[in-house]
Amino acid sequence: MTVRDINEYEDLLAEWADLESGLGVLLSNPGQSQQFFNRVVQYDHWMQDLMKRDADVGLYLLFQLAGNSPVGYSASHALVCSVLCHLVAQNMALPGPERDSLVRGALTMNVAMTRLQDLLSTQDGKPTRQQQEQIQMHPAQGSLLLGKLGIQDALWLHIVSGHHDAPPNTHQPDPELDTPIKRLIHMVKLVDRYAALISPRLSRAGRNATESARLIMTNTTARTDPMAHAIVGTVGLCPPGTFVHMDNDELGIVVKRSAQANHPYIAIVGDAQGELLSAPRLHDPAQSEPRIRSALPAASVRAQLKHAGVLQLGAHIAPVQALSI
């Protein structure tokens, strides 16, 4: 389902909000949830159904949410990470069981520090020593907790327990990344870091999407890391929902991925004088000027957009899967 009018936009937005809210309750009170495994699977299937309707609209809504508000950070972060893992798994044609372990690991990787993660997102200042200890211990504690809650998927548990280890050597590729465990843990680490970079906290603003993509590329094995390339090749350098500064000083927002990672479809929403346009216009920078000069952190843009109208511009553009980078 694409966004063709305000009613479809509000319905879709409400579904994403309900999904995030339900996930937040589950992750905040895992021990109080009966059939925890079934609930996680339910949320995974719900997410997949929403992405099948329109993956670009899903990314747009998620990146707007992740880039604009630190409230409920843990659930928002888990949802963004699981969506990215789901899309990358599709593009890499991962076997179904690996895809399930990857996505469900991303949904639950911070289950042992959900409340702390929400607190840290609004905390002015660095974590205390006690908080640092909890951060350090949360992967192992999360895996143990999931086991007690009935999770028997060994790969899922390994992903959770290993997602915060030191990153792979930045100069030499890890020869063990071809094994499912190493490969999927590495993917979750990259996605976790990418999503954290774009999201604001009280102590710091989120980075722009392009800078975040480049950081995960350069801080890994760079050009030899297929996982980093898979992320950028899936969502692009400027994913849907990213504000962009055009080279003629107009303000735009990405509405749809194209076959080229650096040339997504743009809705031009503001003029060079900083005024919002009465009606946004669709622009393809791959075909004509203006081009994208830079991505912008969402927190740096104060414009109150009518997102339903913006998303309608991309309703008739055919979706793409793999991008050229």
C-alpha positions in Angstrom: 0.0 0.0 0.0 1.5 3.3 -1.1 0.3 6.6 0.4 -2.3 8.0 -1.9 -4.2 10.3 0.5 -4.2 11.5 4.1 -6.3 8.6 5.3 -3.9 6.0 4.1 -1.0 8.0 5.6 -2.7 8.2 9.0 -3.6 4.5 8.9 -0.1 3.5 8.1 1.5 5.8 10.6 -0.9 4.5 13.3 0.2 0.9 12.5 3.9 1.7 12.8 3.2 3.6 16.1 1.2 0.7 17.5 4.0 -1.8 16.5 6.6 0.4 18.2 4.5 0.8 21.3 3.8 -2.9 21.7 7.5 -3.7 21.2 8.4 -1.1 23.8 6.1 -2.7 26.4 7.4 -6.2 25.6 11.1 -5.2 25.8 10.5 -3.1 29.0 8.7 -6.0 30.8 10.0 -9.2 29.2 9.5 -11.3 32.3 5.9 -10.4 32.6 5.0 -11.5 29.1 3.6 -14.9 28.6 4.8 -16.7 25.4 7.6 -14.2 24.8 8.8 -16.0 21.8 5.4 -15.9 20.1 5.2 -12.2 20.8 8.5 -11.5 19.2 7.5 -13.6 16.1 4.2 -11.7 16.0 6.0 -8.3 15.9 8.4 -9.6 13.3 5.6 -10.7 11.0 3.8 -7.4 11.6 6.9 -5.5 10.6 7.2 -7.7 7.5 3.6 -7.0 6.5 4.1 -3.3 6.8 7.3 -3.4 4.7 5.6 -5.4 2.0 3.1 -2.6 1.6 5.8 -0.1 0.8 9.3 -0.4 2.0 10.2 3.2 1.1 7.3 4.6 3.1 8.3 2.4 6.0 11.9 3.6 5.9 10.6 7.2 5.6 8.5 7.0 8.7 11.2 5.1 10.7 14.0 7.5 9.9 11.9 10.5 10.6 11.0 9.0 14.0 14.5 7.9 14.8 16.0 11.2 13.7 13.6 13.5 15.5 12.7 12.2 18.9 14.7 10.4 21.6 11.5 9.4 23.5 11.1 5.7 23.6 14.6 5.3 22.1 15.1 1.6 22.8 12.0 0.4 21.0 12.5 2.8 18.1 16.1 1.7 17.8 15.2 -2.0 17.9 12.6 -1.5 15.2 14.9 0.4 12.9 17.6 -2.2 13.4 15.2 -5.1 12.7 13.9 -3.4 9.5 17.4 -2.8 8.2 18.4 -6.4 8.9 15.2 -7.6 7.2 15.9 -5.6 4.1 19.6 -6.6 3.9 18.7 -10.2 4.5 16.3 -10.0 1.5 19.0 -8.4 -0.7 21.6 -11.0 0.3 19.1 -13.8 -0.1 19.9 -15.2 3.3 18.3 -18.6 4.2 15.0 -18.2 6.1 16.3 -19.5 9.4 19.3 -17.1 9.3 17.1 -14.2 8.4 14.7 -15.0 11.3 17.6 -15.3 13.8 19.1 -12.0 12.5 16.0 -10.0 12.7 14.8 -11.3 16.0 18.2 -10.9 17.4 18.1 -7.2 16.4 14.7 -6.8 18.0 15.9 -8.2 21.3 19.6 -7.4 21.5 19.2 -4.8 24.2 16.5 -6.6 26.2 18.7 -6.6 29.3 19.1 -2.8 29.3 15.9 -1.4 27.7 15.0 1.0 30.6 18.7 2.1 30.9 18.8 2.7 27.1 15.7 4.9 27.3 17.3 6.8 30.3 20.6 7.3 28.6 18.9 8.8 25.5 17.6 11.6 27.7 20.5 11.8 30.1 22.7 14.9 30.0 26.2 13.6 30.4 28.2 10.4 30.2 27.1 7.1 31.7 28.0 6.6 35.3 30.4 3.8 36.3 27.4 1.7 37.3 25.7 2.4 34.0 28.9 1.5 32.1 29.0 -1.8 33.9 25.4 -2.6 33.0 26.1 -1.6 29.3 29.2 -3.9 29.3 27.2 -6.8 30.7 23.9 -6.5 28.8 24.8 -8.7 25.8 25.5 -11.7 28.0 22.7 -10.9 30.4 20.3 -10.5 27.5 21.2 -13.9 26.0 20.7 -15.5 29.4 17.4 -13.8 29.9 16.1 -14.8 26.5 17.1 -18.4 27.3 15.0 -18.3 30.4 12.1 -16.8 28.5 12.1 -19.9 26.2 14.2 -18.9 23.3 15.9 -22.0 22.0 17.3 -20.6 18.7 21.1 -20.9 19.3 22.0 -18.5 16.5 19.6 -15.8 17.9 21.2 -16.2 21.3 24.7 -15.9 19.8 23.7 -12.7 18.0 22.5 -11.1 21.2 25.4 -12.2 23.3 28.0 -11.1 20.7 26.5 -7.9 19.3 28.6 -5.6 21.5 32.0 -7.2 21.2 34.9 -5.2 19.9 34.6 -4.5 16.2 36.5 -6.7 13.7 40.1 -5.6 12.9 39.8 -2.5 10.7 42.8 -3.4 8.6 42.3 -7.1 7.8 39.1 -8.9 7.0 38.0 -11.5 9.5 38.4 -14.9 7.7 35.5 -16.3 9.9 32.9 -13.9 8.6 31.8 -16.6 6.2 30.3 -18.6 9.0 26.7 -17.7 9.8 27.4 -16.8 13.4 30.2 -14.4 12.6 28.5 -13.0 9.6 25.2 -12.2 11.3 26.8 -10.9 14.5 28.9 -8.6 12.3 25.8 -7.4 10.5 24.0 -6.6 13.7 27.0 -4.7 15.0 27.0 -2.5 11.9 23.3 -1.9 11.8 23.3 -1.2 15.6 26.0 1.4 15.1 24.5 3.0 12.0 21.0 3.4 13.6 22.6 4.8 16.8 24.6 7.4 14.8 21.5 8.9 13.1 19.5 9.0 16.4 19.7 12.1 18.7 20.3 12.0 22.4 20.1 14.8 24.9 23.9 14.8 25.1 24.4 14.9 21.4 22.6 15.4 18.1 22.2 12.6 15.6 24.5 12.6 12.6 23.3 12.9 9.1 22.7 9.7 7.2 25.5 10.1 4.7 28.1 10.7 7.4 26.8 7.7 9.3 27.0 5.4 6.2 30.5 6.5 5.5 31.5 5.9 9.1 30.4 2.3 9.1 32.2 1.8 5.8 35.5 3.3 6.9 35.5 1.9 10.4 35.2 -1.7 9.2 37.3 -3.5 6.6 36.2 -0.7 4.2 36.0 -1.8 0.6 36.3 -5.5 1.4 33.4 -5.6 3.8 30.4 -7.0 2.1 28.1 -6.3 5.1 28.8 -2.6 5.1 28.3 -2.5 1.4 25.0 -4.4 1.8 23.6 -1.9 4.2 24.4 1.1 2.0 23.4 -0.8 -1.1 20.0 -1.5 0.6 19.0 1.9 2.0 21.3 4.2 0.0 23.5 7.0 1.2 20.4 9.1 1.9 17.5 6.8 2.9 13.9 7.8 2.6 13.0 10.3 5.3 16.4 12.0 5.1 16.5 15.8 4.8 18.9 17.0 2.1 20.4 20.4 1.1 20.4 20.8 -2.6 23.2 22.6 -4.5 20.9 25.5 -5.3 20.2 25.9 -1.6 16.7 24.4 -1.7 15.6 22.0 1.0 14.5 18.5 0.1 13.6 15.2 1.7 14.1 11.8 0.2 10.9 10.0 -0.6 12.1 7.0 -2.6 15.2 5.0 -3.3 16.4 4.8 -6.9 18.8 2.3 -8.6 21.7 4.7 -7.7 22.5 4.9 -4.0 23.6 8.6 -4.3 20.6 9.8 -6.4 17.3 9.0 -4.6 14.1 10.7 -5.6 13.6 13.9 -3.7 10.6 16.0 -2.7 11.7 19.7 -2.8 9.9 21.2 0.1 11.7 24.6 0.7 13.1 27.3 -1.4 16.6 28.9 -1.3 15.3 31.6 1.1 14.3 29.1 3.7 10.6 29.3 3.1 8.5 26.1 2.8 6.8 25.6 -0.6 3.1 25.7 -0.7 3.2 22.3 -2.6 6.3 20.1 -2.7 7.5 18.9 -6.0 9.1 15.6 -7.0 12.7 15.8 -8.4 15.0 13.1 -9.8 18.6 14.4 -9.3 19.9 11.6 -11.5 18.2 13.2 -14.5 18.7 16.9 -13.9 19.9 19.6 -11.5 19.8 20.5 -8.7 21.9 17.7 -7.1 22.2 16.8 -3.5 24.9 18.8 -1.8 24.7 17.2 1.6 22.4 15.3 3.9 21.1 17.1 7.0 20.5 15.7 10.6 16.7 15.7 11.1 17.1 17.7 14.3 18.6 20.6 12.4 15.4 21.0 10.3 12.5 22.7 12.0 10.1 22.6 9.1 6.7 21.2 9.9 6.0 19.2 6.9 2.7 17.6 5.7 4.2 14.2 5.3 1.2 12.7 3.7 1.5 15.1 0.8 5.2 14.5 0.5 4.8 10.7 0.4 2.1 10.9 -2.2 4.7 12.2 -4.7 6.4 8.8 -4.7 3.3 6.7 -4.9 3.7 5.9 -8.6 7.5 5.3 -8.6 8.4 1.6 -9.0 10.3 0.3 -6.0 13.9 -0.9 -6.3 15.7 -3.6 -4.2 19.5 -3.6 -4.8 21.2 -0.2 -5.3 24.3 0.6 -7.3 27.1 2.1 -5.1 
